[in-house]
Every structure is written in C-alpha cells, then in structure tokens.
Amino acid sequence: MRRRIQTPKEYYAALLICCLVLTITSILHSPKISSTKAPFITTIPTRKTFNMSSEEKPTVPDLLNRSKEDIIAYLGGIYEHSSWVAEQFHESLQTQNSTAAPKTVSELFRAMKEIVNNASHESKLELLKNHPDLCEKIERLSNLTEASRVEQSRAGLGSLTSDERAKFTSLNNAYKAKFGFPFILAVRNATKYTVLSSIEGRVGNTVEAEFVAALGQVHKIAWMRLLAGVRIDNPAGFLTCHVLDTANGCPAANMRIHLKRLSPLESA
C-alpha cells in the first residue's frame, strides 16, 4: 500500500533516498577504469577531455615542450580531420626563436588560424568538406569524431522531430548542391532552432560569401576545442556581449547595446 507524502520533511527524505539509490546504481554499473593514463589524447576535445580536471590538461608551454608526435596528436583534431594544420604549426616552431613560440591559448589559436587562412583554396575546401552534416542524428553517425559528437549533442541535434529533420534535410541538400560542402555552424551553445534558422538564412548567400562564412564557423569550432583542451592558469579577459542574428548564425550588425552596472564598483 502506497502512502502519499504530506510534509516537506518527508519529501526531502524521499528525495535523498532516490539520490542515494541512483548513485549506488551508477557506481555498480560503471565500467572499470584502468589506472594507467596516457599522457595525451588523439583529438581535442573528447569526452575524456571534458572530464579531465584542469590540472590534468597541459598549459600551452607544457604542450609545446613535448615531442613532435605528442604535439601533433594533441592538436590534430582541433581542425576537423585536418592534422596537416598541426603538422605545419609544428614545422613553424622549428624555424622561429623559442621566445616567439605561443604562450597562451589565444596565441596558439592565432598561429593555427593563420596557417588555415594562408592555405590554398583547395585545402580550405577539403577542410570544409571534412565536417559532418549537422542534420544527421548523432546515434546514427559512425564517422563523427568524438569532438563533433559532443558539440552536436549539446545543441540537441539528436532530438530533431520528423518534420524538423525533413526540413533540415531539404535545406541541407540544397545547401550542399549550391556550395559543394556541408552546412557548418559552431553549435555548442546553439539550439536546434538556431541551427534551422541559420541554414535558412545562409543558403541564400553567394558562393564566395558563404565560403568565408563557413570558414569563420570552422575557426570558432577550433577556438572552442582549444579552450576545452588546454589549461589556462591565469585567465584574463574582458566582458563582451552581442545580439545574435539567428537567421545567419552570427552577431547582428548595427545593434547598439547599453550595459549598466548593478553592483557597486568596489565589489567588482
């Protein structure tokens, strides 16, 4: 015979019991983890990287003091299936003074981004083609890198309804037929609705404009992957905000934002 919970005390007691049961169950059914840890992972970021503590991740100087093989293995997945970026970056390290080597994640990103921007049109096009179709459901994709799998799951792209999937598939096919590469959007903080509206807006671009836009999204993805895989001991930066143009998946142009401090300046 079941008894209805009547008081807040009984409610919290029941909630605590449920949490304990779930915790014990997850421990009993979790796979055993080897105590041997490899110094590096092959691509950034994987689920292992997201689960790593900040102390386990290398700083940029620590990373660049490793062997050629370790550096390329760690940075090889920053740009999707394009380890040539990491290889060329390592080559550049050999031709410059050690004091000029990147020391921050921003400097590392700028160095890798410059390599991509200076690459041939064919290499850039191949990089764009290496990205998976965003409309594919994650559980059906065996060719996704772990990094892309994490990014797409955060955007809820595996939960597309049948109608949404049909709409996206139609737009995506039109997009690929027009531009010759899949639709790319840095989806980590975007919802599936943003993705759908973005492709609707961008499919009308010219080939030249969309090539630039897609490459910009690739750079955003690379930046987020670096932030997820590198330890930053003394983070510094500034407050920034923007209005998102959901039709094009980028900050809206000609929008003025006024920020007002709510807390006293001395509390900052």
N, C-alpha and C positions, 0 to 999 in steps of 0.2 A: 504494500500500500504506500503510495507516494504522499508526502506531506508538503504543502505549499510553504515557501519561505516567506516569513511575515515581518522580520525585523532587519534593519541594516546590518546588525552584528551577524545574523545567520547568513545573510547574503555574502558578506566578505569572507566568512568562514568557508562557505561553499566554493567561492571563487579561488581561495587559497588552495583548497584540496584539488580542484581541477588543474591548477597550475603545477602542483606537485606531481600529479599523475602524468601530465603531458611531458614534464621534464624527465621523469624517470623513464617513460616510454621512449623518448628520443635518445636517451643515453643507451638503453638496452639495444636499440635497433640501429645505432650509428655504426658505420664501418670502422674497423681498427685502423689507426694511422701509424705509419712507420715512424720510428724515432730518427731515421736518417733523413736529413734535409739537404737538398741540392742547393748550391749557392745561388743559382739563377734559374729563372723560368724562361721558356722559349718565346713567349709573346706577352705583351702588356696590353690591357690588364686582363688577367684571368680571374676566375672565382677565387683561386688561391691568393692572388694579389690583393683582392678586395678584403680577404680575411686576414691578411698579414697585418701585424701591428706596425706602427710607423718605425719602430726600432729595427724591424727585420728588413725594411726596404733600404736600398742604398741611397746615399746622397749622390748628387751629380759627380763631385770629385771622387768619391769612393768608386762609383761605377766606371769612370774613365781611367782609373788606375788598374782596372782588371785587364785580362788578356784580350786580344782581338776577338777570339771566339766568344768569350763571355759578353763583350760589349755588343757584338752583332746579334747574338742570341737574345739578349735582353731588349734591344731596341728594334729588332727585326720585325716585330708586329705592330709597331707604332703606326706605320702606314700599311694599310691592308694588303697582305700577301706581296709586299714590296720591300724585301730585305735589302735591295740594292741601295735604298736611301741610307740605311745604317752602315752598309759597306762603304759607300762613298764618304759618309761622315767620318768613319774611322780613318780612311785614307787622308782626309783633310787634317786630322790630328797629327799625322806624321810629318806634315810639311809646315807646321806652324810652331812658334815658340810655346813652351808649356804654360807660360803665363797668359797666353791668349786663348787657352782652352776654356770652354764653357764652365762656369762655376755654379750657375743657378739653373733652375728648370726653364726659366724664360730664355736664357741664353742658349741652352740646348735646343729648345724648340725653334728659336730663330735660325739656328745653324741648319737644322734638318729641313725647315720650311724653305730656306734659301736654295738648298740642293734640289728640292722638288720644283721650285719656281724656275730654276735655271736649266731644268731638264728639257729634253726635246718634246715637241708636241706629241709624238708617238708614245713616249714614256709616260707622259701625263695621261694620255688617253687610256693606256693599258692600266694605269693606277685606278682610274675611274671605273674601268670595266671589272676590276678585281673586287669591287664592293658588291655585296649581295642585294637582291631585291627586297626592299623593306616590306612589301606586301605578303611575303611568304610567312607562313606560321612557323614559329621557332621550332616546334617539336617535329616538323616535317623536314627540317633542313639539316642534312648531314655534312654539308660543305661549309657551314659557317665557322669562322674562328670563334674561340671562346670569348674573345673581346666583343665581337659583334653580337653574340648570343646574349651577353649581359646587357649591352646597350639597348637591344630591341625589346628585351623582356621588361626593362624599366619603362619603356614607352607604352607598354600594354598592347604591342602589335600582335601578340599571340591571341588576343581576345577580340579580334575583328569579327563582327557578325557576318552572316552570309551576304547580306546586302552591301555592307561596307567592303567586304572582300571583293565582291563583283565590281563595285565602283572603282576601287583602287586598281584592280587588275586591268580594267578597261583603260584607265588613265595611264597606268604604268606601261602598258603595251604601246599606247600612243606616244608616250614619252620616249621609250627606247627606240621606236621606229623613227622618230624625228631626230634624236640626238646621238644614237649609237652607243649609249651607255646607260646603266640603271639610274633611277632616281636616288639621290643621296641626300640625307638630312641628318645632322647631328641630333639624334633623337633622345639622348639620355634624359633631358628634362622636358621633353615634349610629349604631349598626349597623342593618341591616335587621331584625334580630331584635328590637331595642329598639322599632323603629317598629311592627312587627307586634303585639308585646305591648302597646304603648301604646294602639293603637286598640281592642284587645280590652277594655282596662280602661276607656277613656273613653267608649265607645259606650253604656255603661250609665248615664252621668251624666244629670242633669236638663238641660233646655234652658238654664235660667238658669246653672247651674254650668258647663256646657260652653262657653257664650258667653264667660264670664270666663276659663276655662282657655285657650281658643283665642286670645283677645286677648293673654293673657300670653305665649303662644308667639310671636305676631307681634312683640311688643316684644323678645323675646330675639333674634329674627332681625334686627331693626333694629339692636340693640346690636352684634351680631357684624359686620354690614355697616359700621357706623361705624368699628369698630376696624380693619377691613381697609382702609378708605379714607382715614383721617386719620392724619397723622404725629403721634406723641407724643414730644416731645423729652426730657422729664424724667418718665418713668413712675414712678409711686409707687402703692403699694397694700398689701395685706396677704394673708397666707396664708389660704385658705379651702378647705374640703372638705365633701363631703356624700355620703350614701348615696343612690343613685338608685333610685327606685321605678319599675322598668321597666314595670309594668302601667299607669302613668299618665303616664310621661314627665316626672317632676318629682322633686325631693328628697323622700325618705321622711320621714314625720312621726315625732316621738318617738323618734329614734335618737340615742344618745349616742356621740360619737367621742372617743377619748383620743389625743392626739398626744404623741410622745416624741422629744426632740431626740437625734439620733445623733451629731452633730458638736459639738465644744466651742463654747460661746457666743462665744468670742473669734474664731472662724473665720467667723462669720456676716457 
